[in-house]
Amino acid sequence: MKDYLVRGIAYDGQVRAFATNTTATVGEAQRRHNTWPVVSAALGRSMTASVMMGAMLKGDDKITVKIEGNGPIGPMVIDADAKGDVRGFVTNPHVHFELNEQGKLDVRAGVGSEGALTVVKDLGLRDMFSGQTPIVSGEIAEDFTYYFATSEQVPSSVGLGVLVNPDNTILAAGGFIIQLMPGCEEETIEAIEKHLSSIEPVSKMIEKGYTPEQILEAVLGEGNVQILSTMPVQFQCQCSKERFGAAIIGLGVGEIQEMIDEDGQAEAQCHFCLETYHFDKSELEGFVNEIQS
């Protein structure tokens, strides 16, 4: 099954809901960054939440999420847009711990239990929207739940999960976000809480073959969900040689000339996808000529 995301409403519009399977997407991030299991779970959960937040946007709007805890994996940065594209990187991909008391990957130990979750939305306006909340658990889902309630004043339930194979590849990944709309009735809240207390972890549902639609049915109750749209989800980086070339030009003649004199070439690597771009001497000289012309 290819990764995709669904958007829906439930309980006659009292609730809006998102669910996604991100197994291949998180798998691509794991492959590119060679993350170890705890880091795969932390980055995978964060990318899954971010791609659903991207789906809340419109057109060419974009979102950047930074999770900066006091744990050894260091800051994570994720970009997502309204079209299902997401990319992410982590500062220290090779961090791992023994399983926690619940027998699960110890994401909290990797992320840390103190720090900040920052969300920046580029809505195509002059000013960007920025919100920041403290990390409350380091388990990621609870941290996004707190962000929605505190920064956006939207009561939400966020479920995120990543299962990792013994060879470090990704077995299952995905998640859901349930949000209560203004005027949501107490009966509806109680019904959702009842469902949430009895469902399996979302990663287990995906491992069993649940579709995003079926995940929402499990979370919100059969027959209560109306799917509004579906959208493919994928690891997609926006980097290119042209973009890095423009960045080099931005350094100015002096620094480019230093590159020519010292190395006769330049290399630039993208943090998000680890693609490396090579610029030879003639290309660097071309940049100098472009600046001076």
BELKA-V590099 format. One line per field, one symbol per residue. phi: phi as a letter, one per 40 degrees, with the letter a starting at -180 (. if undefined). psi: psi as a letter, one per 40 degrees, with the letter a starting at -180 (. if undefined). burial: I if it has 16 or more other ideal C-beta (glycine too) atoms within 10 Angstrom, else O. A space follows every 10 residues. Layout:
phi = ???
psi = ???
burial = ???
//
This chain:
phi = .ccabbbaba ffgcbbabaa bbdccccccc ccbfccdccd cccccccccc cccccccbfc cbbbbbbbcc cccgcbbbba bcbgcaaaab cbcbbabccc dcgbdccdcc cgbbiabbbb bccgbcbccb babccbagcg ccccdcdccc cbfbcabbbb abbbcdcgcc caaiaabbbc cdgdccdccc cccccccbcc dcccccdcgc cdcccccccb gcgcbbccab acbacabcca ccccccccdc cgddccccdc ccbgaabbbc ccbgcbbbbc dccccccccc ccc
psi = hihiiihiii ffeehiiiii hfdddddddd ddefiidddd dddddddddd ddddeeaibe iiihhhhgie ieeaihhhhi aeeehiiiii dgeghiiiia defihgdddd dieiaihhhh hheeidiihh ihiihedeed dddddddddd defhhihhhi ihhhideeih diiaiihhhh ihehiddddd ddddddeeii iddddddeeh idddddddde hheehhhdii hihihhieii ddddddddde didddddddd dddeiiihhh ddeehhhhhi dddddddddd de.
burial = OOIIIIIIII IOOIIIIIII IIIOIIIIII OIIOIIIIII IIIIIIIIII IIIIIIIOOO IIIIIIIIIO IIIIOIIIII IIIIIIIIII OOIOIIIOOO OOOOIIIIII IIIOIOIIIO IIOOOOOOOO OOIOIIOIII IOIIIIIIOO IIOIOIIIII IIIIOOOOOI OIIIIIIIII OOOIOOOIOO IIOOIOOOOO OIIOIIIOOI IIOIIIIIII OOOIIOIOOI IOIIIIIOIO OOOIIOOIIO OOOOOIOOII OOOOOIOIOI OIIOOOIOIO OOOIOOIIOO OOO
//
